Structures are given as structure tokens and as C-alpha cells.
């Protein structure tokens, strides 16, 4: 049997790969049957013994050439021409010797392996018919075995080859599924590592902002108050002034740390710009971004919280809402900043306690958004109804700005 190149999910114009051991067995079977026909013709004193030997040698040569030619294993067309030449040699041998019909069995396997199914099955039937005809011509008596033998051999060959190909393709599908599963697991692990890194950056940014930066700001205010309470010309005045300058420098450094630890989406632009990029990159419904009010500079934790809520809400819209359109609105007011994410999807039934049903079932998207809002003293609301879409809103109070903060 010709060598066939191993490939994942072989194309329809290429045979299914066969293990080398099976190929070697088929080679040995065909060569042995041809040798048997030639030897019996010579030793039995057959009338056309020279022709039988020549036909066996020519058929063996044609078979060898086909097994060594790479095109036969790669192209159905080349395999068809090769099998036609092989069948012609076999018919010549069949006419000269009744022992040639035994070579029909390996021919069945070659035809089923190398030809498309719509051509292979008729070829097998034609080969079986030729074997039966040869038996009837060369034999003086007709028995049921004259018909049963070739037909049974053809049925065994068909069942064997079709069963092997079905098992092979199923094995290939399973292997591809396993490869996809391994690739998905690797991607998931990488995504989890990235998410963990970003979460740790955000946590450090919040800690620095809420503790170190606020503490330095308080120290600066206390030093300013102490400086005002000192009498003019007090020797402690210069020391307090240097302490205020050191506190102010360290506060600026802490704020630089917070900015450096902010999400990459916020590193090279404003929150509004990050939200616009988020809408433009959406792979689901058409998403529009709008900005209302006069933008104000927000502390980094505020920007991080608003961006993460927008990302999470939009991800829920893409995965679950089956929406056609969505809108993200960032609104700046005098004392607060609000982010709304609205879609026209299928919606859901909020629970009686105001939480979404998905939260009660163990979902983490909405609880995480609510926790972000509460950690900054804000509010988080969800409005939805089946078939009415969903609206998610987070509102954060703007922190009071002092002269020191502005400096």
C-alpha cells in the first residue's frame, strides 16, 4: 500500500494514513499471491505458464512503482490511474490462470483506501465480479463457493476499511479537541495571571492613595496650621516649612506611584478616552459612548473603578444580553460623577432584594461592581426586566478639593 502523508483531518482528496505495519502486511500478501500463481503455473505445467509468470512480474513491477511514487499517496487522481494499470495487469493474469483471482483480496483494500467512496465501492464490486467470472471460466463445475468467496472477501474488506477510517477520523477529532482544550487552558491561565497582576496593581494603587497619600496630605495640612499658629520670627518656622516641602514632595511621589499602577488603558489618556476605545473595540453589539457635563480631574481609584465597571458591564452585555445596541454615558455633575451602561438586550428579572438573579446564583460580575462603588462611598444600581434591556449605573461622590490637592 502506498505511503500516505500523515495530516490532521486529511483533506477529501487524500487517503487516510495507514500504519507502516499494515502496509508491510499488504505488500507481503500481494507479492506472496503473485509468487504463488507463478510457481503453480511453472510446477503444474500450465499451458500459458510463460504468460502467467510474465503477467505476475509485470503486475508486481506496477505495484512496486506505485508504492514508491509519492503522487499516488497524495492525489486521488494519480491513485486512480495507478489502480487502473494494476487492474489491467490483474485481468491479464486472471485470464491466463485461475490462481490470479486470489489477488483480488489485496486489490479490494487498495481500491477502498485510495479511491473516493463513490468510486471505490463500484470498483470493489467489479473486481469481485471479475474474480467470480474467472472462477466460472476456469472451473469445470459451479459451486456456491464460486460466488460466496469473492463476495465475502469484498464484504470483509469494505467493513475493515470503513471501520478503520471511522476510528481514525474519530481519533483525530478527539486529538483536535484535546489540543484545543490544552490551548484554551493555557490562554485561561495566562488571562488569570494577567487579571491577578492587574488586580494587585489596583489594590496597591488604592492602598497608596487611601493611606500614604491621604496621610501625607493630612500632615501637610497640620504643618500649615502649625506654621500659622507660630509667632512671627519663631526659630521653628524654617523647620516646619522644610517639613511641609518634604511632605508635599512625597505626596507628589505617592501620586506618581498611583498613576504608574493604574490600568494600562488609563496610562496614556483620560478616562473618557479609555471608554471611547472600549466602545470601539467591542466585538458584540454596536456600542456608543457619550460624555455629559464638564470633565473634572478624578483620583486614580475613581477612574479605575469607573473603567472596570464599564468593562464588566459591557462584557455581560456581549455574553448574555443578546443586544444589538448599547450605550456608555459618563456624566460629570457638581458633586458626583456617574457612569451608565444601557443595552437593548433580553434583560432579566431582578430579585426582590434588589440584586440580580445572577448574583444570587453565584455570579461575581454585579457584586464586584457594587463592591467597587461602595468602597468609594458611591452607589450602584441595576434596572432590568425580561425583554426590556438592562441599565447599570454607578455614581461616585466627587472628593472635596483643597488648595493643597490642586498644588
N, C-alpha and C positions, 0 to 999 in steps of 0.2 A: 504494500500500500504506500503511495507517495507520501513524503513528509509534508505536513501542513504546518504553517507558522502559527504558533500559539498566540492568541489575541483575546482580549476581553470582549465578550459578546460578539463573536465573529460576524462579519457582515454577511448578508444573504448570498453574495456571490462567492463565498469561500466555504470550504468544508469545515466541519467541526474537527478540531485537533484530535488525533488518536495517539494513545501512549505508544512509545517505541516497542514495548514487548508485544503488543497486539500486531503491529506492523511486521515485526520479525516472524511471528507465527504465520501470518498470511503469506509472506514471501515463501516460507518453507513449505506451506501447504500447496501453493500453486506449482512451485518448482518440483516438488515430490510427485504431484499428479501428472505433470508433463513427462517427467522421467519414467514414471510407471507406464504410461501409454507407449512411450518409445521403446522401453525394454520389452514389454509384452509383444509389441509388433515384431521386434527382431527375433526374440526367442521363440515366438509362436509361429514363425514362418508366414506372417500375413502377406497377402497379395501385394499390398501397397506399402510394404514396410519402409522403403526409402522415402516415400512421400510423407508417411507418418512421422518419421524422425525429422525430416526437414520442416514439417509444419510445427512440430513441438519446439524445435530450435528457434524458428522464426518467432513463434509466439513468446517464448522465453526472452528473446532479444528485445522484442517490442515492449514487453512488460518491464524489463530492466531499464530500458531507455526512459520509460515514463516515470518510474520511481526515482530516477536520478535527475530528471528535468524539473527545475524549480517552478516553472509556469504551471505545471499540472496541479500542484498543490495550492496554487494561489488563484487560479482562474477556472470558473466553471466551463468556459468555452474551450480552453485548452484541454481540460479533463475530458470533455465530450468527444473531441477529436481523437484523443488517445484511446478512449474506450471503444470508439468505432473501429479503429485499426486493430485493437485487441480482439474485438468480437469477430472481425473478418478472419483473423488467423485461427480463432477457435472454431468457427464454422468450417473452415478448410480441414482442420483436424477432425472435426465431428463427421464430416463426410467420409473421410478415409478410415476412421477407427471408431468402434463403439465405446472404447475406453476414454475417448475425449470428453464424453458427457460429464464425467466427474469434475472436470474443471469448471463446470457451471457454478458450483457452490462458492468458490472464491470470487467468481465474477459477480454473483449476487451482491456480495459485500462491497465490492468496488463500485458498482453502479449505485447502490444506496448511499454510499459515503460521498461520492464525487458529483453526482448529478442532483439537480433540484428535484424535489419530491414529485412534481407533476410529470417529470420525465423519468425519474428513477423507477417508479412502480410499473409503468408500461414496459420499460426495458427489462425488468426482472421477469415479468410475465412472458415477454418474447423469448428470453433466454430459457425459461422453463419449458416453453412450447417447443423450442428447437431441440432441447435435450430429450423431450418425450418423442418427438418425431424421429430423432436419430435412433433411439432405442427401438422404435417400431420398425424402422427400415432395416436395422442390422440384426434384429432378433426374429427367430422363426415363429415364436409364439407370443401372444399378447396376454399379459397378466395385470391384475390391479396394481401391482408394484410398479409397472411401467409408467403409470400416471401419478401414483401416490408419492414415489420417491422424489422426483424433481419438484413437485408442488410443495411437499412437506419441507424440503430444503429451502425453497424460496420463502415459505412462511416463517421458518426459524430465523432466516437471515433478516427478514423485514422486522420481526419482533425484536431481535437483538439490536439492530442498528437504531431503530426508532427509540427503543428503551434507553440505549446508551446516550443518544443525543438529548433526550429529555432530561436524563440525570445530569448530563454535562451542563446544559443551559440553566437548570435549577441551581446547580453548584455555583455557576458563575454569578447568577443573580444574588445568591446568598453572600458570595465573596464581595460583590459590589456593595451590598447593604452593610456588611461589616466594615468595609473601607470607609463608607460614608459615615457610619456611626463613630468610628475612630476619629475621623476628621472633625465631626461635629463636637465630639468630646474635647478634642484639642482646642477648637475655637471657643467652646464654652469655658474651658479652664483659663484660656487667655483673656476672655471677656471678664471672668470673675476676678482675675488678678488685676486687670485694669480698673474694674469697678472698685476693688478694695483699695487700690492706690489712690484713686480719686476721692474715695470716702475718707481716707486717712488725711489727705491734704485738706479737705474741707473741715475735718474735725480740728486739725491743728490751727487752721485759719480762724475758726470760731473761738478756740481756746485763747489764742494770742489776742484776738480782738476783744473778747469779753473779760479777760483777766489782765494781761500785761498792758495792753493799750489803754484800757479804762483806768487801770491803776496809775499809769504814768500821767494820764490826763488829770486824775484827781490830785496827784502830787503837785502838778503844775498849778492847779487852782489854789491849793493850800499855800504853796510858796508865794503866789501872787498876793494872797490875803495877808500872809505874814509880812511880806515886803511893805504893804500899805500900812500895816499896824506899827511898823518901826518908826521911831523918831528920825527926823532928817539928820544925816551925818552919822548914823549908827555904824560902828565898825562891822556889824553882822550883815549890813546891806550888800556889800560886794559878794560875800559868800552865798547869800540867798539868790542873788542874780545869777551867779555861776551855776548854782544848783538848778534854777529854773531853765537855764540854757541847756544843761545836761539832760534834764527831763524832757525838754522839747526835742532835742536831737534823738534821744532814744525812742520817743513816741513816733517820730518820723520814720525811724528804722523799723519799728514794730509794724507800722502801716505798710512799709515796703515788703516786709515778710508776708503780711496778709495778702497783698496783691500778687506776690510770687506764688503763693499757694492756692490761688483761685483757679477755677477750671480753665482749661486751655481756651475754651470758647470766649472767655472774658479777658484773655491776656492782651489781645490786640484790638480792642474796640470796646464800645459801650454795651450795656445790656440790650438796648434796642437793636443794635447791630447784630448781636448774637441771636436774638429772637427772629430777626429777619432771615438770617442764614438757616436757622432751624426750620422755618416755614418753607424756604426754597428747597431744602434737601429732603423734604418729606416724600416718602415712597408710596404713600397711600392716597388719601383724598387731596383735593386742591385746598391748600391752606393759605389764608391771607393774614397779614399782620397789619395792625393799625396802632398808632401812638396818639394818645389824647393828653392834653394838658402840657404844662411846661416842664420838660425833663429836669430833674434835680439830681445832684450827685448823691449816690446811695452808698452806704457802707458795704464792703465786700460781702459780709454774710447775707445781707438783703439781696444783693444781685445773685449770689449763688442759690439762695432759696427760691427766688422767682424763676430763674433759669431751669432749675431742677424740676420744679412743679410743672413748668411748660413742657419740658421733655417727657416727663412721666405721663401727663395728661394726653399729650399728642400720641405717645406710644400706645396708650389704652384705646384711643380713637382708631388707630390703624389696626390694632389686633382684634378688637372686639366690637366696635360700633358699626362697621359696615357703612360708614358715612361717605357721602360724595363731596361734601364741603366742610371746612372747619375754619374758625377764625380765632386768632390770638390777639387780645387787646391789652395794651399796657397803659394805665391811666394814672397820671400824677395829679394829686389834689393838694390842698394847702397842708393838710396834716397826715396824709396817708398816700400810699401807692397801692394800686390794685392791678391784679393780673386776672383776666378772664379767658377761658378756653371753652369755646362753644362749637358743637358739631350738630349735624342733622341726621345722626345715625339712628339705630333702632332703640336706643335708650334702655332703661331698666326701672325696676320698682325699688325706690329707696326703702330701707327698713323703717320701722316705726320710730326707732330711736334716733333717726336722722342719719344713720350710717348706710352706706351702700351694701346691698346683699353680698357683693363680692368680698367685703371686709369681714362679714360675719362668717363666711366660708373659708377664711384663712388667707385672703388676698392681702398683699402688702403695699400696693400702689397708693391707694387712697389714705390708709393710715399713715404712711410715710409723709405724704403731702400735708396732712393735718398736723403731724408732729413738727414739721418744719415751721409751719405758721405759728403754732403755739410756742415754740422755743424762742420766737422773736416777738412775742406778745401780740400776734395777729390773729386773724380769724380765717377759717376755711369752710366753704360751703359747697354742696353738690345739689344741683336741681336736675331731675330727670323723671321721665315717665315712659312706659313702653310705647314705642313708635313716635316719640316726641323729641328725640335727641337728648343731649346732655350738656349741661353748663357747669363748669368748675370755676370757682373764684377763690383767690387768696388775697387778703387785704392786710397790709402791714403798716403800722403807725410810723410816720417819719420821725426819726430821733431829733430831739432839740439840738440845734446847732449853736455852739458858743463861739466866741471870738477866738478862743484857743484852737478849736476844731478847724476854723477857717484858716488859721495861720499855716 
